[in-house]
Amino acid sequence: MNIMVRWISSFVFVLSFCSVYTAEEASPTLSLRYKPRLQESVYSYFSRAETLFTNVKFQKYVASNSQAYIGLKTLKTLENGHLVQKAEIQAGNISVNDQVYAHPAAGQNVEYVLAPWGGIPKAMGTGHQFQVKSFQLVLPKEPISIGSTWTVTIPSTPTFPLDTSIIYEVTNILGALVIIHARVDTDAQKVGSALSLTMKGSSQLIFNAEEGLLIRNESNQFVELRRPSKKGEMSTKMNVNSILELQF
């Protein structure tokens, strides 16, 4: 799963000046929409993955890290309100069992059309090694308040052949900052004739409703693949922790 992700100290400082709504106060209602931004947004991304490969009695453990800086530009606004944006991995590296390599997607970019509520109807460019959808959660078209929930289903692709449902819930609103919890809970499902896939995970996202952009995404995911072999069973278990955070 080639997924890019990022994002805290400055955030804690901001929260100290935000109004926190208690149970006795009325929960604010907001409409969440992506908005054009004049300056380039630069995100930092860090992920750590721990993977265990098992083939009957044989086991191999691999630890890997990924770091990157990702630029995000709004190129123009279309008549229907959709945004044309460009994302590019400006720099980065990966390490596998403490061996450091240049990031394979450094210098690659992708341009895409983004609907104000987060749908991406069209994408083009050289950025085949990262998914621009990791920048943009799909927002509800209706106004939200604390406790609002919505579900987004991501259809299967050749690289990830399983429909995935993500459940979002607004857990708090701190001024313009909307705190959103997301979770995926897919038990073992057959993919094709032999492969079984399990995916579980959760994320905490921070969306700035005033500026109309994602501020932070901290994610923890577990993926397990199993398939039978001639001598028993082969499996891959992966734990991935990632942080995507807006720098400026």
Contacts in CASP RR format, 6 or more apart in sequence:
PFRMAT RR
TARGET T0000
AUTHOR 0000-0000-0000
METHOD contacts of the structure
MODEL  1
MNIMVRWISSFVFVLSFCSVYTAEEASPTLSLRYKPRLQESVYSYFSRAE
TLFTNVKFQKYVASNSQAYIGLKTLKTLENGHLVQKAEIQAGNISVNDQV
YAHPAAGQNVEYVLAPWGGIPKAMGTGHQFQVKSFQLVLPKEPISIGSTW
TVTIPSTPTFPLDTSIIYEVTNILGALVIIHARVDTDAQKVGSALSLTMK
GSSQLIFNAEEGLLIRNESNQFVELRRPSKKGEMSTKMNVNSILELQF
1 159 0 8 1.000
1 160 0 8 1.000
1 223 0 8 1.000
1 240 0 8 1.000
2 105 0 8 1.000
2 129 0 8 1.000
2 130 0 8 1.000
2 131 0 8 1.000
2 159 0 8 1.000
3 130 0 8 1.000
3 131 0 8 1.000
3 134 0 8 1.000
3 242 0 8 1.000
4 45 0 8 1.000
4 68 0 8 1.000
4 70 0 8 1.000
4 89 0 8 1.000
4 130 0 8 1.000
4 131 0 8 1.000
4 134 0 8 1.000
4 135 0 8 1.000
4 244 0 8 1.000
5 45 0 8 1.000
5 47 0 8 1.000
5 134 0 8 1.000
5 217 0 8 1.000
5 219 0 8 1.000
5 242 0 8 1.000
5 243 0 8 1.000
5 244 0 8 1.000
6 43 0 8 1.000
6 44 0 8 1.000
6 45 0 8 1.000
6 46 0 8 1.000
6 70 0 8 1.000
6 216 0 8 1.000
6 217 0 8 1.000
6 242 0 8 1.000
6 243 0 8 1.000
6 244 0 8 1.000
6 245 0 8 1.000
6 246 0 8 1.000
7 43 0 8 1.000
7 44 0 8 1.000
7 206 0 8 1.000
7 215 0 8 1.000
7 216 0 8 1.000
7 217 0 8 1.000
7 218 0 8 1.000
7 243 0 8 1.000
7 244 0 8 1.000
7 245 0 8 1.000
7 246 0 8 1.000
8 216 0 8 1.000
8 245 0 8 1.000
11 206 0 8 1.000
11 215 0 8 1.000
11 216 0 8 1.000
14 177 0 8 1.000
15 174 0 8 1.000
15 177 0 8 1.000
18 174 0 8 1.000
18 175 0 8 1.000
18 176 0 8 1.000
18 177 0 8 1.000
19 174 0 8 1.000
19 175 0 8 1.000
20 172 0 8 1.000
20 174 0 8 1.000
21 27 0 8 1.000
21 28 0 8 1.000
21 146 0 8 1.000
21 172 0 8 1.000
21 173 0 8 1.000
27 145 0 8 1.000
27 146 0 8 1.000
27 147 0 8 1.000
27 173 0 8 1.000
28 145 0 8 1.000
28 146 0 8 1.000
28 173 0 8 1.000
28 175 0 8 1.000
29 143 0 8 1.000
29 144 0 8 1.000
29 145 0 8 1.000
30 143 0 8 1.000
30 144 0 8 1.000
30 145 0 8 1.000
30 173 0 8 1.000
30 178 0 8 1.000
30 209 0 8 1.000
31 143 0 8 1.000
31 144 0 8 1.000
31 209 0 8 1.000
32 117 0 8 1.000
32 139 0 8 1.000
32 140 0 8 1.000
32 144 0 8 1.000
32 178 0 8 1.000
32 207 0 8 1.000
32 209 0 8 1.000
32 212 0 8 1.000
33 116 0 8 1.000
33 117 0 8 1.000
33 139 0 8 1.000
33 212 0 8 1.000
34 83 0 8 1.000
34 114 0 8 1.000
34 115 0 8 1.000
34 116 0 8 1.000
34 117 0 8 1.000
34 118 0 8 1.000
34 136 0 8 1.000
34 139 0 8 1.000
34 212 0 8 1.000
34 213 0 8 1.000
35 116 0 8 1.000
35 211 0 8 1.000
35 212 0 8 1.000
35 213 0 8 1.000
36 74 0 8 1.000
36 77 0 8 1.000
36 83 0 8 1.000
37 74 0 8 1.000
37 211 0 8 1.000
37 212 0 8 1.000
37 213 0 8 1.000
38 74 0 8 1.000
39 248 0 8 1.000
40 71 0 8 1.000
40 72 0 8 1.000
40 73 0 8 1.000
41 71 0 8 1.000
41 72 0 8 1.000
41 73 0 8 1.000
41 213 0 8 1.000
41 246 0 8 1.000
41 248 0 8 1.000
42 69 0 8 1.000
42 70 0 8 1.000
42 71 0 8 1.000
42 72 0 8 1.000
42 90 0 8 1.000
42 246 0 8 1.000
42 247 0 8 1.000
42 248 0 8 1.000
43 69 0 8 1.000
43 70 0 8 1.000
43 71 0 8 1.000
43 72 0 8 1.000
43 135 0 8 1.000
43 244 0 8 1.000
43 245 0 8 1.000
43 246 0 8 1.000
43 247 0 8 1.000
44 67 0 8 1.000
44 68 0 8 1.000
44 69 0 8 1.000
44 70 0 8 1.000
44 243 0 8 1.000
44 244 0 8 1.000
44 245 0 8 1.000
44 247 0 8 1.000
45 66 0 8 1.000
45 67 0 8 1.000
45 68 0 8 1.000
45 69 0 8 1.000
45 70 0 8 1.000
45 242 0 8 1.000
45 243 0 8 1.000
45 244 0 8 1.000
45 245 0 8 1.000
46 65 0 8 1.000
46 66 0 8 1.000
46 67 0 8 1.000
46 242 0 8 1.000
46 243 0 8 1.000
47 65 0 8 1.000
47 66 0 8 1.000
47 240 0 8 1.000
47 241 0 8 1.000
47 242 0 8 1.000
47 243 0 8 1.000
48 63 0 8 1.000
48 64 0 8 1.000
48 65 0 8 1.000
48 240 0 8 1.000
48 241 0 8 1.000
48 242 0 8 1.000
49 62 0 8 1.000
49 63 0 8 1.000
49 64 0 8 1.000
49 65 0 8 1.000
49 66 0 8 1.000
49 238 0 8 1.000
49 239 0 8 1.000
49 240 0 8 1.000
49 241 0 8 1.000
50 61 0 8 1.000
50 62 0 8 1.000
50 63 0 8 1.000
50 238 0 8 1.000
50 239 0 8 1.000
51 61 0 8 1.000
51 62 0 8 1.000
51 63 0 8 1.000
51 64 0 8 1.000
51 236 0 8 1.000
51 237 0 8 1.000
51 238 0 8 1.000
51 239 0 8 1.000
52 59 0 8 1.000
52 60 0 8 1.000
52 61 0 8 1.000
52 62 0 8 1.000
52 236 0 8 1.000
52 237 0 8 1.000
52 238 0 8 1.000
53 59 0 8 1.000
53 60 0 8 1.000
53 61 0 8 1.000
53 62 0 8 1.000
53 234 0 8 1.000
53 235 0 8 1.000
53 236 0 8 1.000
54 233 0 8 1.000
54 234 0 8 1.000
54 235 0 8 1.000
54 236 0 8 1.000
54 237 0 8 1.000
55 229 0 8 1.000
55 231 0 8 1.000
55 234 0 8 1.000
56 229 0 8 1.000
56 231 0 8 1.000
56 232 0 8 1.000
56 233 0 8 1.000
56 234 0 8 1.000
62 96 0 8 1.000
62 97 0 8 1.000
63 96 0 8 1.000
63 97 0 8 1.000
63 98 0 8 1.000
64 94 0 8 1.000
64 95 0 8 1.000
64 96 0 8 1.000
64 97 0 8 1.000
65 94 0 8 1.000
65 95 0 8 1.000
66 92 0 8 1.000
66 93 0 8 1.000
66 94 0 8 1.000
66 103 0 8 1.000
67 92 0 8 1.000
67 93 0 8 1.000
67 94 0 8 1.000
67 103 0 8 1.000
68 89 0 8 1.000
68 90 0 8 1.000
68 91 0 8 1.000
68 92 0 8 1.000
68 93 0 8 1.000
68 103 0 8 1.000
68 105 0 8 1.000
68 106 0 8 1.000
69 89 0 8 1.000
69 90 0 8 1.000
69 91 0 8 1.000
69 92 0 8 1.000
69 247 0 8 1.000
70 87 0 8 1.000
70 88 0 8 1.000
70 89 0 8 1.000
70 90 0 8 1.000
70 135 0 8 1.000
71 87 0 8 1.000
71 88 0 8 1.000
71 89 0 8 1.000
71 90 0 8 1.000
72 85 0 8 1.000
72 86 0 8 1.000
72 87 0 8 1.000
72 135 0 8 1.000
73 85 0 8 1.000
73 86 0 8 1.000
73 87 0 8 1.000
74 83 0 8 1.000
74 84 0 8 1.000
74 85 0 8 1.000
75 84 0 8 1.000
75 85 0 8 1.000
75 86 0 8 1.000
75 111 0 8 1.000
76 83 0 8 1.000
76 84 0 8 1.000
77 83 0 8 1.000
77 84 0 8 1.000
78 84 0 8 1.000
78 113 0 8 1.000
81 116 0 8 1.000
82 113 0 8 1.000
82 114 0 8 1.000
82 115 0 8 1.000
82 116 0 8 1.000
82 121 0 8 1.000
83 113 0 8 1.000
83 114 0 8 1.000
83 116 0 8 1.000
84 111 0 8 1.000
84 112 0 8 1.000
84 113 0 8 1.000
84 114 0 8 1.000
85 111 0 8 1.000
85 112 0 8 1.000
85 113 0 8 1.000
85 114 0 8 1.000
86 109 0 8 1.000
86 110 0 8 1.000
86 111 0 8 1.000
86 112 0 8 1.000
87 109 0 8 1.000
87 110 0 8 1.000
87 112 0 8 1.000
87 130 0 8 1.000
87 132 0 8 1.000
87 135 0 8 1.000
88 107 0 8 1.000
88 108 0 8 1.000
88 109 0 8 1.000
88 110 0 8 1.000
89 103 0 8 1.000
89 105 0 8 1.000
89 106 0 8 1.000
89 107 0 8 1.000
89 108 0 8 1.000
89 109 0 8 1.000
89 127 0 8 1.000
89 130 0 8 1.000
90 106 0 8 1.000
90 107 0 8 1.000
91 103 0 8 1.000
91 106 0 8 1.000
92 102 0 8 1.000
92 103 0 8 1.000
92 106 0 8 1.000
93 100 0 8 1.000
93 101 0 8 1.000
93 102 0 8 1.000
93 103 0 8 1.000
94 100 0 8 1.000
94 101 0 8 1.000
94 102 0 8 1.000
94 103 0 8 1.000
94 104 0 8 1.000
95 101 0 8 1.000
104 129 0 8 1.000
105 127 0 8 1.000
105 129 0 8 1.000
105 130 0 8 1.000
107 126 0 8 1.000
108 126 0 8 1.000
108 127 0 8 1.000
108 128 0 8 1.000
108 129 0 8 1.000
108 130 0 8 1.000
109 125 0 8 1.000
109 126 0 8 1.000
109 127 0 8 1.000
110 123 0 8 1.000
110 124 0 8 1.000
110 125 0 8 1.000
110 126 0 8 1.000
110 127 0 8 1.000
110 130 0 8 1.000
110 132 0 8 1.000
111 123 0 8 1.000
111 124 0 8 1.000
111 125 0 8 1.000
112 120 0 8 1.000
112 122 0 8 1.000
112 123 0 8 1.000
112 124 0 8 1.000
112 132 0 8 1.000
113 120 0 8 1.000
113 121 0 8 1.000
113 122 0 8 1.000
113 123 0 8 1.000
114 120 0 8 1.000
114 136 0 8 1.000
115 121 0 8 1.000
117 138 0 8 1.000
117 139 0 8 1.000
117 140 0 8 1.000
117 141 0 8 1.000
118 136 0 8 1.000
118 137 0 8 1.000
118 138 0 8 1.000
118 139 0 8 1.000
119 136 0 8 1.000
119 138 0 8 1.000
120 132 0 8 1.000
120 133 0 8 1.000
120 136 0 8 1.000
123 132 0 8 1.000
133 154 0 8 1.000
134 217 0 8 1.000
134 244 0 8 1.000
135 214 0 8 1.000
135 244 0 8 1.000
136 214 0 8 1.000
137 152 0 8 1.000
137 168 0 8 1.000
137 180 0 8 1.000
137 182 0 8 1.000
137 205 0 8 1.000
137 207 0 8 1.000
137 214 0 8 1.000
137 217 0 8 1.000
138 152 0 8 1.000
139 207 0 8 1.000
140 148 0 8 1.000
140 150 0 8 1.000
140 168 0 8 1.000
142 148 0 8 1.000
144 170 0 8 1.000
144 178 0 8 1.000
145 170 0 8 1.000
145 173 0 8 1.000
146 170 0 8 1.000
146 171 0 8 1.000
146 172 0 8 1.000
146 173 0 8 1.000
147 169 0 8 1.000
147 170 0 8 1.000
147 171 0 8 1.000
148 169 0 8 1.000
148 170 0 8 1.000
149 167 0 8 1.000
149 168 0 8 1.000
149 169 0 8 1.000
149 170 0 8 1.000
150 167 0 8 1.000
150 168 0 8 1.000
151 165 0 8 1.000
151 166 0 8 1.000
151 167 0 8 1.000
151 168 0 8 1.000
152 165 0 8 1.000
152 166 0 8 1.000
152 168 0 8 1.000
153 163 0 8 1.000
153 164 0 8 1.000
153 165 0 8 1.000
153 166 0 8 1.000
154 163 0 8 1.000
154 164 0 8 1.000
154 165 0 8 1.000
154 166 0 8 1.000
155 163 0 8 1.000
156 162 0 8 1.000
156 163 0 8 1.000
156 164 0 8 1.000
161 191 0 8 1.000
161 192 0 8 1.000
162 186 0 8 1.000
162 189 0 8 1.000
162 191 0 8 1.000
162 197 0 8 1.000
162 199 0 8 1.000
164 184 0 8 1.000
164 186 0 8 1.000
164 199 0 8 1.000
165 184 0 8 1.000
165 186 0 8 1.000
166 182 0 8 1.000
166 183 0 8 1.000
166 184 0 8 1.000
167 182 0 8 1.000
167 183 0 8 1.000
167 184 0 8 1.000
168 180 0 8 1.000
168 181 0 8 1.000
168 182 0 8 1.000
169 180 0 8 1.000
169 181 0 8 1.000
169 182 0 8 1.000
170 178 0 8 1.000
170 179 0 8 1.000
170 180 0 8 1.000
171 179 0 8 1.000
171 180 0 8 1.000
171 181 0 8 1.000
172 178 0 8 1.000
172 179 0 8 1.000
173 179 0 8 1.000
176 208 0 8 1.000
176 209 0 8 1.000
176 210 0 8 1.000
176 211 0 8 1.000
177 206 0 8 1.000
177 207 0 8 1.000
177 208 0 8 1.000
177 209 0 8 1.000
177 215 0 8 1.000
178 206 0 8 1.000
178 207 0 8 1.000
178 208 0 8 1.000
178 209 0 8 1.000
179 204 0 8 1.000
179 205 0 8 1.000
179 206 0 8 1.000
180 204 0 8 1.000
180 205 0 8 1.000
180 206 0 8 1.000
180 207 0 8 1.000
181 202 0 8 1.000
181 203 0 8 1.000
181 204 0 8 1.000
181 205 0 8 1.000
182 202 0 8 1.000
182 203 0 8 1.000
182 204 0 8 1.000
182 205 0 8 1.000
183 201 0 8 1.000
183 202 0 8 1.000
183 203 0 8 1.000
184 199 0 8 1.000
184 200 0 8 1.000
184 201 0 8 1.000
184 202 0 8 1.000
184 221 0 8 1.000
185 200 0 8 1.000
185 201 0 8 1.000
186 197 0 8 1.000
186 198 0 8 1.000
186 199 0 8 1.000
186 200 0 8 1.000
187 198 0 8 1.000
188 196 0 8 1.000
188 197 0 8 1.000
188 198 0 8 1.000
188 224 0 8 1.000
188 226 0 8 1.000
189 196 0 8 1.000
189 197 0 8 1.000
189 198 0 8 1.000
190 196 0 8 1.000
191 197 0 8 1.000
194 227 0 8 1.000
194 228 0 8 1.000
195 225 0 8 1.000
195 226 0 8 1.000
195 227 0 8 1.000
196 225 0 8 1.000
196 226 0 8 1.000
196 227 0 8 1.000
197 223 0 8 1.000
197 224 0 8 1.000
197 225 0 8 1.000
197 226 0 8 1.000
198 222 0 8 1.000
198 223 0 8 1.000
198 224 0 8 1.000
199 221 0 8 1.000
199 222 0 8 1.000
199 223 0 8 1.000
199 224 0 8 1.000
200 221 0 8 1.000
200 222 0 8 1.000
201 219 0 8 1.000
201 220 0 8 1.000
201 221 0 8 1.000
201 222 0 8 1.000
202 219 0 8 1.000
202 220 0 8 1.000
203 217 0 8 1.000
203 218 0 8 1.000
203 219 0 8 1.000
203 220 0 8 1.000
204 216 0 8 1.000
204 217 0 8 1.000
204 218 0 8 1.000
205 214 0 8 1.000
205 216 0 8 1.000
205 217 0 8 1.000
205 218 0 8 1.000
206 214 0 8 1.000
206 215 0 8 1.000
206 216 0 8 1.000
206 217 0 8 1.000
207 213 0 8 1.000
207 214 0 8 1.000
207 215 0 8 1.000
208 214 0 8 1.000
208 215 0 8 1.000
213 246 0 8 1.000
214 244 0 8 1.000
214 246 0 8 1.000
215 245 0 8 1.000
215 246 0 8 1.000
216 243 0 8 1.000
216 244 0 8 1.000
216 245 0 8 1.000
216 246 0 8 1.000
217 242 0 8 1.000
217 243 0 8 1.000
217 244 0 8 1.000
217 245 0 8 1.000
218 242 0 8 1.000
218 243 0 8 1.000
218 244 0 8 1.000
219 240 0 8 1.000
219 241 0 8 1.000
219 242 0 8 1.000
219 243 0 8 1.000
219 244 0 8 1.000
220 239 0 8 1.000
220 240 0 8 1.000
220 241 0 8 1.000
221 238 0 8 1.000
221 239 0 8 1.000
221 240 0 8 1.000
221 241 0 8 1.000
221 242 0 8 1.000
222 237 0 8 1.000
222 238 0 8 1.000
222 239 0 8 1.000
222 240 0 8 1.000
223 236 0 8 1.000
223 237 0 8 1.000
223 238 0 8 1.000
223 240 0 8 1.000
224 235 0 8 1.000
224 236 0 8 1.000
224 237 0 8 1.000
224 238 0 8 1.000
225 235 0 8 1.000
225 236 0 8 1.000
226 233 0 8 1.000
226 234 0 8 1.000
226 235 0 8 1.000
227 233 0 8 1.000
227 234 0 8 1.000
227 235 0 8 1.000
228 234 0 8 1.000
END
